[in-house]
Amino acid sequence: MPEITPITVQGIVHSDPKSFRSLYDAYYAYLCGIAVSYIHDFEKARELVNDVFLRVWERRTEFKYPPLPYLISSVRNACFNYLRDIRKESMVTLDFMERIPDVALYDENDVEDIMQAIANLIVNLPNRCKEVFALHFQEGMDTADIADRLGISPSTVRVQLKIALDKIREWLKK
């Protein structure tokens, strides 16, 4: 890892793009490795690290030497915020599922019709979407476990769950 000197940091403070590029080139891969160790998603890790560098540039007049402790802390915090947001997103999904009315509120024939319609919706989902939906809502697996089991990224799991829930929401609005 190339050494970043106080002169390089001063160049960044004074809006020198070459100094900033030196900082980026010196630490980008290392910071991506740190981010991946927290969130286990390489693409998202790259995005978070780029966001950290963007914030450094936006606040370059406040940038201090040595930069590495600040960058590591910023990447760690970005990862924790991302993981927190995923947890909240998962809770929203759970909240939606809890809002589906109780069976006791409907006539038994209506309940059977609704359950059959939802079952038909689920059956007609794309295969991967259907598989993710079943693992999450029928087996109670979380996003990371589903991703590990299916060999896909957690973000793909979230997208597939969103597709399934959007289709169910769309049908429930009818």
C-alpha positions in Angstrom: 0.0 0.0 0.0 1.6 3.3 -1.1 2.2 5.8 1.7 0.1 8.9 1.7 2.0 11.9 3.0 0.9 15.1 4.7 1.6 16.8 1.4 -0.9 14.5 -0.3 -3.5 15.4 2.3 -2.8 19.1 1.8 -3.2 18.7 -1.9 -6.7 17.2 -1.2 -7.6 20.0 1.1 -6.7 22.4 -1.7 -8.8 20.5 -4.3 -6.0 18.8 -6.2 -7.5 15.9 -8.1 -4.2 14.1 -8.5 -3.7 14.1 -4.7 -7.2 12.7 -4.3 -6.6 10.1 -7.0 -3.4 9.0 -5.1 -5.5 8.6 -1.9 -8.1 6.6 -3.8 -5.6 4.4 -5.5 -3.7 3.8 -2.3 -6.7 2.7 -0.1 -9.6 1.7 -2.3 -8.9 -2.1 -2.5 -8.0 -2.2 1.2 -11.2 -0.4 2.2 -13.3 -2.7 0.0 -11.8 -5.7 1.8 -12.8 -4.2 5.1 -16.3 -3.5 3.9 -16.7 -7.0 2.5 -15.7 -8.5 5.8 -18.7 -6.7 7.4 -21.4 -7.0 4.8 -20.3 -10.0 2.6 -21.5 -8.4 -0.6 -18.7 -7.2 -2.9 -20.8 -5.0 -5.1 -22.4 -3.2 -2.1 -19.0 -2.9 -0.4 -17.6 -1.2 -3.5 -20.6 1.2 -3.5 -20.1 2.0 0.2 -16.4 2.7 -0.2 -17.0 4.9 -3.2 -19.6 6.8 -1.1 -17.0 7.3 1.6 -14.5 8.7 -1.0 -17.2 11.0 -2.3 -17.8 12.3 1.2 -14.1 12.9 1.6 -14.1 15.0 -1.6 -17.2 16.9 -0.6 -15.6 17.7 2.8 -12.0 17.9 1.6 -11.3 21.2 3.3 -11.7 19.4 6.7 -9.6 16.4 5.7 -6.7 15.6 8.1 -3.6 13.6 8.2 -3.3 10.6 8.7 -6.2 9.6 6.5 -6.3 5.8 7.1 -7.9 5.8 10.5 -10.6 8.2 9.3 -11.3 6.1 6.2 -11.5 2.8 8.1 -13.9 4.3 10.6 -16.0 5.8 7.8 -16.2 2.5 5.9 -17.1 0.6 9.1 -19.8 3.1 9.9 -21.2 3.0 6.4 -21.3 -0.8 6.7 -23.1 -0.7 10.0 -25.6 1.8 8.7 -26.2 -0.4 5.7 -26.8 -3.4 7.9 -29.1 -1.4 10.1 -31.1 -0.3 7.1 -31.4 -3.9 5.9 -32.8 -4.9 9.3 -35.3 -2.1 9.1 -36.3 -3.2 5.6 -36.8 -6.7 6.8 -39.0 -5.4 9.7 -41.2 -3.5 7.2 -41.8 -6.7 5.3 -42.7 -8.5 8.5 -45.0 -5.6 9.5 -46.7 -5.9 6.1 -47.3 -9.6 6.6 -48.7 -9.0 10.1 -51.2 -6.6 8.6 -52.8 -9.2 6.5 -56.2 -9.6 8.1 -57.0 -12.5 10.4 -58.9 -15.4 9.0 -61.7 -14.8 11.6 -62.6 -11.5 9.8 -63.8 -13.3 6.7 -66.4 -15.8 5.8 -64.8 -19.2 5.6 -65.5 -19.5 1.8 -63.9 -16.1 1.3 -60.8 -17.2 3.2 -60.5 -20.3 1.0 -60.8 -18.2 -2.1 -58.2 -15.7 -0.8 -55.8 -18.4 0.2 -56.2 -20.2 -3.1 -55.6 -16.9 -5.0 -52.4 -16.2 -3.0 -51.3 -19.8 -3.5 -51.9 -19.3 -7.3 -49.9 -16.1 -7.2 -47.0 -17.7 -5.5 -47.1 -20.7 -7.9 -47.0 -18.3 -10.8 -44.0 -16.3 -9.5 -40.7 -16.8 -11.3 -38.9 -19.9 -10.0 -36.1 -18.0 -8.1 -38.7 -15.6 -6.6 -40.9 -18.4 -5.5 -38.0 -20.3 -3.9 -36.8 -17.2 -2.0 -40.4 -16.4 -0.9 -40.9 -19.9 0.4 -37.6 -20.0 2.3 -38.3 -16.6 3.9 -42.0 -16.9 4.8 -42.5 -20.6 5.1 -39.2 -21.7 6.6 -38.5 -18.4 8.4 -35.0 -18.0 7.0 -33.3 -14.6 7.0 -31.7 -12.9 4.0 -28.2 -14.0 4.7 -29.1 -17.6 5.2 -31.2 -17.7 2.0 -28.3 -16.2 0.1 -25.9 -18.8 1.5 -28.2 -21.6 0.7 -29.0 -20.5 -2.8 -25.5 -19.2 -3.7 -26.8 -15.7 -4.5 -26.1 -12.3 -3.0 -28.3 -10.9 -0.1 -29.3 -8.0 -2.4 -30.7 -10.5 -4.9 -32.7 -12.2 -2.1 -34.1 -8.8 -1.1 -35.0 -8.0 -4.7 -36.8 -11.3 -5.1 -38.8 -10.9 -1.9 -39.8 -7.4 -3.0 -41.0 -8.7 -6.4 -43.1 -11.4 -4.6 -44.6 -9.0 -2.1 -45.3 -6.4 -4.8 -47.3 -8.9 -6.7 -49.3 -9.9 -3.6 -49.9 -6.3 -2.7 -51.0 -5.6 -6.2 -53.5 -8.4 -6.1 -54.7 -7.4 -2.6 -55.6 -3.9 -3.9 -57.9 -5.4 -6.5 
